[in-house]
């Protein structure tokens, strides 16, 4: 019974669509509207703006001493057994929420200690970080 009803409805659908089309395009039907003009393309604001300096916080876990270092892009700083090279630093523009990201290459002079190479985010430091029992390194901000 249901199959017959579904089959009957399916045969009526094309005829109903053709009938409604002929009614809509008949002599008293309104003229079709012209398509609206396309909006002008909008250039989005940049997500990140390159900066010249990275401000890093390094925590020495053994001595419980934390210090901030300002390192220019393309330069490096040595802190204890770490060498931290800043390869890029970018920040959000002023009209966006504050955030910074730095591409760092960190090496440890101790042979068995891990290094790090990649982007670190100031607002989300847990996403990518140095896995060291001796040091914590954080990006605080990027500045011109």
N, CA, C and O of each residue as an XYZ file, in Angstrom:
576
protein
N       0.827     -1.185      0.000
C       0.000      0.000      0.000
C       0.874      1.252      0.000
O       0.660      2.153     -0.811
N       1.876      1.319      0.919
C       2.743      2.494      0.988
C       3.552      2.655     -0.291
O       3.720      3.770     -0.785
N       4.052      1.547     -0.829
C       4.849      1.616     -2.056
C       4.025      2.177     -3.204
O       4.516      2.987     -3.991
N       2.796      1.754     -3.296
C       1.924      2.245     -4.365
C       1.677      3.737     -4.201
O       1.660      4.472     -5.188
N       1.482      4.197     -2.956
C       1.245      5.610     -2.685
C       2.481      6.438     -3.031
O       2.365      7.493     -3.655
N       3.652      5.972     -2.635
C       4.904      6.678     -2.942
C       5.118      6.726     -4.449
O       5.524      7.764     -4.973
N       4.852      5.622     -5.165
C       5.019      5.579     -6.617
C       4.054      6.551     -7.287
O       4.429      7.228     -8.245
N       2.828      6.629     -6.801
C       1.849      7.548     -7.384
C       2.270      8.995     -7.163
O       2.132      9.821     -8.065
N       2.782      9.316     -5.972
C       3.238     10.684     -5.687
C       4.435     11.058     -6.555
O       4.526     12.188     -7.036
N       5.341     10.125     -6.755
C       6.516     10.403     -7.573
C       6.134     10.670     -9.020
O       6.785     11.480     -9.679
N       5.103     10.019     -9.532
C       4.678     10.279    -10.911
C       3.973     11.622    -11.013
O       3.999     12.243    -12.076
N       3.343     12.089     -9.941
C       2.631     13.372     -9.966
C       3.570     14.562     -9.795
O       3.252     15.658    -10.257
N       4.716     14.377     -9.145
C       5.621     15.501     -8.858
C       6.094     16.225    -10.119
O       6.018     17.453    -10.142
N       6.579     15.550    -11.173
C       7.001     16.288    -12.360
C       5.856     17.050    -13.010
O       6.053     18.159    -13.507
N       4.678     16.476    -13.011
C       3.534     17.161    -13.602
C       3.151     18.378    -12.780
O       2.800     19.415    -13.342
N       3.213     18.269    -11.442
C       2.878     19.406    -10.574
C       3.903     20.511    -10.739
O       3.539     21.687    -10.735
N       5.158     20.173    -10.880
C       6.197     21.185    -11.063
C       6.010     21.906    -12.385
O       6.170     23.126    -12.444
N       5.677     21.185    -13.447
C       5.451     21.816    -14.752
C       4.233     22.725    -14.695
O       4.261     23.817    -15.262
N       3.148     22.295    -14.015
C       1.938     23.100    -13.892
C       2.224     24.396    -13.129
O       1.782     25.466    -13.548
N       2.962     24.311    -12.008
C       3.254     25.520    -11.234
C       4.144     26.464    -12.025
O       4.019     27.681    -11.885
N       5.040     25.937    -12.852
C       5.911     26.779    -13.671
C       5.072     27.520    -14.714
O       5.304     28.703    -14.963
N       4.080     26.822    -15.337
C       3.262     27.476    -16.351
C       2.364     28.530    -15.725
O       2.089     29.550    -16.357
N       1.897     28.310    -14.493
C       1.067     29.302    -13.799
C       1.906     30.527    -13.466
O       1.439     31.654    -13.637
N       3.134     30.332    -12.993
C       3.990     31.448    -12.613
C       4.437     32.274    -13.809
O       4.640     33.481    -13.680
N       4.596     31.646    -14.974
C       5.085     32.385    -16.127
C       3.964     32.766    -17.079
O       4.237     33.125    -18.225
N       2.713     32.700    -16.643
C       1.559     33.042    -17.474
C       1.472     34.536    -17.735
O       2.361     35.289    -17.339
N       0.384     34.979    -18.412
C       0.255     36.369    -18.830
C       0.212     37.362    -17.664
O       0.735     38.467    -17.815
N      -0.369     37.038    -16.533
C      -0.463     37.980    -15.416
C       0.645     37.833    -14.392
O       0.611     38.496    -13.355
N       1.623     36.985    -14.653
C       2.688     36.712    -13.691
C       3.687     37.862    -13.646
O       3.957     38.501    -14.664
N       4.233     38.122    -12.459
C       5.230     39.194    -12.376
C       6.491     38.818    -13.142
O       6.840     37.644    -13.264
N       7.164     39.841    -13.653
C       8.409     39.607    -14.398
C       9.484     39.129    -13.433
O       9.529     39.574    -12.286
N      10.350     38.227    -13.885
C      11.420     37.764    -12.991
C      12.351     38.928    -12.651
O      12.630     39.796    -13.478
N      12.822     38.910    -11.393
C      13.720     39.975    -10.935
C      15.106     39.789    -11.518
O      15.575     38.668    -11.715
N      15.760     40.930    -11.792
C      17.134     40.888    -12.268
C      18.029     40.500    -11.095
O      17.755     40.880     -9.956
N      19.080     39.756    -11.359
C      19.963     39.376    -10.247
C      20.621     40.610     -9.638
O      20.957     41.564    -10.340
N      20.797     40.573     -8.323
C      21.432     41.689     -7.612
C      22.895     41.777     -8.019
O      23.530     40.753     -8.272
N      23.435     42.990     -8.085
C      24.855     43.109     -8.431
C      25.718     42.479     -7.348
O      25.377     42.501     -6.165
N      26.828     41.924     -7.774
C      27.747     41.278     -6.828
C      28.383     42.345     -5.939
O      28.747     43.417     -6.423
N      28.520     42.060     -4.643
C      29.171     43.045     -3.758
C      30.645     43.213     -4.122
O      31.283     42.301     -4.649
N      31.158     44.387     -3.830
C      32.567     44.661     -4.106
C      33.426     43.758     -3.222
O      33.089     43.533     -2.060
N      34.524     43.240     -3.757
C      35.378     42.384     -2.932
C      35.977     43.174     -1.772
O      36.370     44.332     -1.918
N      36.033     42.522     -0.628
C      36.577     43.138      0.570
C      37.922     42.490      0.873
O      38.031     41.266      0.936
N      38.919     43.301      1.054
C      40.237     42.781      1.408
C      40.281     42.605      2.919
O      40.149     43.580      3.658
N      40.464     41.367      3.388
C      40.474     41.154      4.839
C      41.719     41.760      5.476
O      42.770     41.883      4.845
N      41.572     42.130      6.732
C      42.711     42.635      7.494
C      43.690     41.484      7.708
O      43.273     40.332      7.827
N      44.974     41.782      7.758
C      45.941     40.698      7.963
C      45.761     40.064      9.340
O      45.491     40.751     10.325
N      45.913     38.755      9.387
C      45.811     38.041     10.658
C      47.039     38.296     11.528
O      46.923     38.454     12.743
N      48.217     38.336     10.902
C      49.467     38.484     11.629
C      50.320     39.545     10.946
O      50.332     39.651      9.719
N      51.029     40.326     11.746
C      51.918     41.369     11.243
C      53.329     41.041     11.711
O      53.556     40.885     12.910
N      54.289     40.935     10.779
C      55.666     40.636     11.184
C      56.234     41.729     12.089
O      55.977     42.915     11.879
N      57.004     41.319     13.093
C      57.640     42.242     14.029
C      59.140     41.971     14.043
O      59.597     40.954     13.521
N      59.902     42.880     14.639
C      61.366     42.757     14.635
C      61.930     42.042     15.859
O      63.019     41.472     15.788
N      61.209     42.062     16.978
C      61.743     41.522     18.233
C      60.737     40.604     18.908
O      59.525     40.808     18.831
N      61.273     39.591     19.568
C      60.459     38.701     20.395
C      60.855     38.922     21.847
O      62.038     39.020     22.173
N      59.859     39.000     22.707
C      60.117     39.073     24.141
C      59.777     37.698     24.705
O      58.632     37.249     24.653
N      60.809     37.039     25.248
C      60.687     35.678     25.753
C      60.880     35.659     27.254
O      61.643     36.452     27.806
N      60.184     34.749     27.907
C      60.382     34.516     29.336
C      60.998     33.133     29.487
O      60.471     32.144     28.977
N      62.113     33.080     30.190
C      62.789     31.797     30.424
C      62.810     31.548     31.931
O      63.302     32.367     32.707
N      62.271     30.411     32.320
C      62.257     30.005     33.725
C      63.296     28.914     33.918
O      63.241     27.871     33.266
N      64.245     29.158     34.817
C      65.216     28.145     35.228
C      64.556     27.393     36.378
O      64.423     27.940     37.472
N      64.146     26.162     36.153
C      63.406     25.396     37.151
C      64.274     24.994     38.344
O      63.756     24.789     39.442
N      65.565     24.882     38.143
C      66.458     24.486     39.235
C      66.595     25.620     40.244
O      66.487     25.405     41.451
N      66.833     26.828     39.740
C      67.017     27.993     40.620
C      65.720     28.746     40.898
O      65.703     29.656     41.728
N      64.639     28.382     40.219
C      63.357     29.067     40.336
C      63.489     30.563     40.026
O      62.912     31.404     40.715
N      64.256     30.877     38.983
C      64.470     32.255     38.563
C      63.915     32.411     37.152
O      64.216     31.625     36.254
N      63.099     33.445     36.982
C      62.522     33.738     35.681
C      63.039     35.083     35.190
O      63.059     36.056     35.944
N      63.462     35.139     33.913
C      63.954     36.389     33.332
C      63.348     36.575     31.958
O      63.053     35.608     31.256
N      63.166     37.835     31.583
C      62.676     38.171     30.255
C      63.850     38.570     29.370
O      64.786     39.228     29.822
N      63.789     38.164     28.101
C      64.831     38.477     27.127
C      64.165     39.040     25.880
O      63.176     38.488     25.397
N      64.701     40.131     25.363
C      64.259     40.675     24.087
C      65.294     40.269     23.051
O      66.466     40.632     23.145
N      64.837     39.501     22.051
C      65.738     38.949     21.042
C      65.244     39.388     19.668
O      64.073     39.206     19.335
N      66.133     39.960     18.881
C      65.781     40.382     17.528
C      65.615     39.164     16.626
O      66.283     38.146     16.804
N      64.710     39.288     15.653
C      64.523     38.210     14.672
C      65.838     38.021     13.929
O      66.458     38.989     13.488
N      66.255     36.777     13.794
C      67.528     36.455     13.152
C      68.677     36.354     14.140
O      69.791     35.999     13.756
N      68.425     36.659     15.401
C      69.461     36.602     16.436
C      69.143     35.466     17.411
O      68.087     34.836     17.335
N      70.080     35.223     18.323
C      69.866     34.193     19.341
C      70.384     34.692     20.681
O      71.148     35.654     20.760
N      69.948     34.012     21.721
C      70.390     34.319     23.080
C      70.737     32.987     23.742
O      70.100     31.964     23.488
N      71.766     33.021     24.600
C      72.145     31.833     25.355
C      71.744     32.042     26.803
O      72.121     33.032     27.430
N      70.975     31.098     27.325
C      70.525     31.135     28.713
C      70.872     29.785     29.320
O      70.269     28.768     28.975
N      71.838     29.776     30.218
C      72.287     28.507     30.796
C      72.787     27.600     29.686
O      73.680     27.976     28.926
N      72.217     26.408     29.591
C      72.631     25.465     28.552
C      71.794     25.594     27.276
O      72.015     24.858     26.314
N      70.835     26.525     27.262
C      69.973     26.704     26.090
C      70.520     27.764     25.153
O      71.084     28.765     25.594
N      70.352     27.544     23.868
C      70.549     28.572     22.850
C      69.206     28.717     22.145
O      68.693     27.760     21.563
N      68.639     29.928     22.202
C      67.319     30.192     21.638
C      67.491     31.132     20.453
O      67.886     32.286     20.621
N      67.194     30.639     19.259
C      67.270     31.443     18.037
C      65.857     31.823     17.615
O      64.992     30.962     17.459
N      65.635     33.118     17.434
C      64.333     33.620     16.985
C      64.393     33.761     15.470
O      65.177     34.553     14.947
N      63.566     32.996     14.765
C      63.576     33.030     13.306
C      62.453     33.873     12.729
O      62.551     34.327     11.589
N      61.389     34.093     13.491
C      60.279     34.952     13.064
C      59.476     35.332     14.292
O      59.440     34.593     15.276
N      58.833     36.487     14.231
C      57.950     36.911     15.315
C      56.829     37.727     14.689
O      57.082     38.672     13.941
N      55.587     37.359     14.998
C      54.440     38.027     14.418
C      53.414     38.298     15.503
O      53.295     37.547     16.471
N      52.672     39.390     15.323
C      51.646     39.771     16.292
C      50.363     40.110     15.551
O      50.383     40.429     14.362
N      49.248     40.038     16.268
C      47.987     40.477     15.691
C      48.013     41.991     15.539
O      48.655     42.676     16.336
N      47.332     42.527     14.537
C      47.233     43.985     14.419
C      46.427     44.559     15.583
O      45.739     43.808     16.276
N      46.494     45.875     15.815
C      45.827     46.477     16.978
C      44.304     46.296     17.015
O      43.708     46.344     18.091
N      43.674     46.089     15.865
C      42.215     45.940     15.839
C      41.751     44.515     16.141
O      40.554     44.235     16.076
N      42.655     43.630     16.462
C      42.322     42.237     16.782
C      42.752     41.927     18.216
O      43.532     42.683     18.795
N      42.264     40.838     18.797
C      42.691     40.483     20.154
C      44.207     40.273     20.210
O      44.803     39.715     19.289
N      44.801     40.719     21.281
C      46.261     40.647     21.422
C      46.732     39.195     21.417
O      46.200     38.349     22.135
N      47.745     38.926     20.588
C      48.392     37.624     20.552
C      49.698     37.770     19.789
O      49.858     38.693     18.990
N      50.615     36.875     20.032
C      51.901     36.874     19.348
C      52.315     35.432     19.102
O      51.916     34.521     19.827
N      53.124     35.241     18.065
C      53.651     33.924     17.735
C      55.092     34.095     17.282
O      55.402     34.985     16.490
N      55.962     33.247     17.784
C      57.372     33.304     17.401
C      57.816     31.920     16.944
O      57.468     30.902     17.542
N      58.596     31.915     15.863
C      59.194     30.667     15.393
C      60.571     30.578     16.018
O      61.449     31.389     15.726
N      60.758     29.582     16.886
C      61.985     29.442     17.660
C      62.696     28.132     17.340
O      62.067     27.112     17.062
N      64.020     28.189     17.387
C      64.849     26.984     17.317
C      65.659     26.968     18.611
O      66.540     27.804     18.815
N      65.354     26.016     19.474
C      65.995     25.936     20.792
C      66.836     24.671     20.845
O      66.353     23.574     20.563
N      68.099     24.840     21.210
C      68.984     23.685     21.383
C      69.544     23.719     22.801
O      69.713     24.782     23.398
N      69.825     22.540     23.316
C      70.394     22.402     24.655
C      71.771     21.779     24.509
O      71.940     20.798     23.785
N      72.757     22.347     25.196
C      74.122     21.824     25.094
C      74.290     20.494     25.816
O      75.263     19.781     25.565
N      73.370     20.145     26.701
C      73.412     18.817     27.311
C      72.994     17.802     26.249
O      71.967     17.985     25.595
N      73.771     16.738     26.069
C      73.510     15.822     24.952
C      72.171     15.090     25.026
O      71.611     14.766     23.979
N      71.644     14.822     26.193
C      70.408     14.046     26.305
C      69.161     14.910     26.471
O      68.056     14.377     26.578
N      69.313     16.204     26.493
C      68.158     17.084     26.694
C      67.495     17.405     25.353
O      68.175     17.563     24.339
N      66.170     17.499     25.358
C      65.454     17.752     24.103
C      65.596     19.204     23.655
O      65.881     20.097     24.453
N      65.394     19.405     22.388
C      65.355     20.747     21.824
C      63.945     21.048     21.351
O      63.005     20.309     21.640
N      63.815     22.133     20.628
C      62.506     22.520     20.113
C      62.714     23.326     18.850
O      63.642     24.129     18.762
N      61.841     23.110     17.863
C      61.834     23.939     16.662
C      60.399     24.046     16.191
O      59.772     23.044     15.846
N      59.877     25.276     16.177
C      58.500     25.472     15.743
C      57.935     26.780     16.270
O      58.639     27.599     16.861
N      56.640     26.948     16.036
C      55.931     28.155     16.482
C      55.472     27.998     17.925
O      54.953     26.951     18.312
N      55.667     29.044     18.712
C      55.102     29.130     20.060
C      54.134     30.304     20.071
O      54.425     31.367     19.522
N      52.983     30.105     20.701
C      51.957     31.136     20.783
C      51.925     31.738     22.176
O      51.968     31.024     23.178
N      51.848     33.062     22.225
C      51.805     33.732     23.526
C      50.504     33.419     24.262
O      50.526     33.162     25.466
N      49.383     33.436     23.564
C      48.084     33.232     24.221
C      47.820     31.770     24.574
O      47.007     31.487     25.453
N      48.491     30.847     23.907
C      48.279     29.419     24.151
C      49.622     28.697     24.218
O      49.955     27.933     23.313
N      50.391     28.927     25.271
C      51.743     28.344     25.330
C      51.751     26.821     25.420
O      52.756     26.199     25.077
N      50.677     26.214     25.864
C      50.634     24.762     26.024
C      50.507     24.039     24.681
O      50.718     22.828     24.627
N      50.169     24.741     23.600
C      50.009     24.101     22.294
C      51.342     23.551     21.795
O      51.400     22.432     21.283
N      52.410     24.328     21.940
C      53.742     23.888     21.526
C      54.746     24.484     22.507
O      54.812     25.701     22.680
N      55.524     23.616     23.145
C      56.478     24.120     24.129
C      57.687     23.205     24.231
O      57.667     22.049     23.810
N      58.735     23.767     24.804
C      59.958     23.009     25.049
C      59.685     22.000     26.161
O      59.172     22.361     27.220
N      60.026     20.747     25.921
C      59.844     19.686     26.911
C      61.173     19.465     27.630
O      61.927     18.553     27.292
N      61.448     20.297     28.609
C      62.726     20.209     29.311
C      62.488     20.143     30.816
O      61.637     20.865     31.335
N      63.226     19.289     31.522
C      63.106     19.264     32.972
C      63.817     20.446     33.636
O      63.623     20.696     34.825
N      64.637     21.171     32.873
C      65.419     22.264     33.453
C      64.866     23.660     33.164
O      65.046     24.574     33.969
N      64.188     23.835     32.011
C      63.775     25.176     31.593
C      62.350     25.184     31.040
O      61.861     24.190     30.503
N      61.710     26.326     31.190
C      60.469     26.644     30.490
C      60.739     27.899     29.678
O      61.357     28.844     30.168
N      60.276     27.904     28.434
C      60.428     29.065     27.570
C      59.039     29.454     27.081
O      58.280     28.615     26.595
N      58.716     30.739     27.215
C      57.417     31.269     26.761
C      57.627     32.493     25.909
O      58.555     33.268     26.136
N      56.765     32.667     24.929
C      56.708     33.908     24.160
C      55.748     34.840     24.900
O      54.598     34.476     25.149
N      56.208     36.021     25.246
C      55.343     36.998     25.909
C      54.672     37.922     24.898
O      53.468     38.170     24.967
N      55.483     38.435     23.941
C      54.937     39.340     22.933
C      55.972     39.542     21.833
O      57.137     39.172     21.978
N      55.531     40.124     20.753
C      56.413     40.551     19.665
C      56.261     42.060     19.553
O      55.174     42.604     19.744
N      57.349     42.717     19.247
C      57.294     44.171     19.177
C      58.169     44.677     18.035
O      59.086     43.993     17.582
N      57.861     45.895     17.582
C      58.627     46.466     16.455
C      60.083     46.740     16.822
O      60.850     47.217     15.987
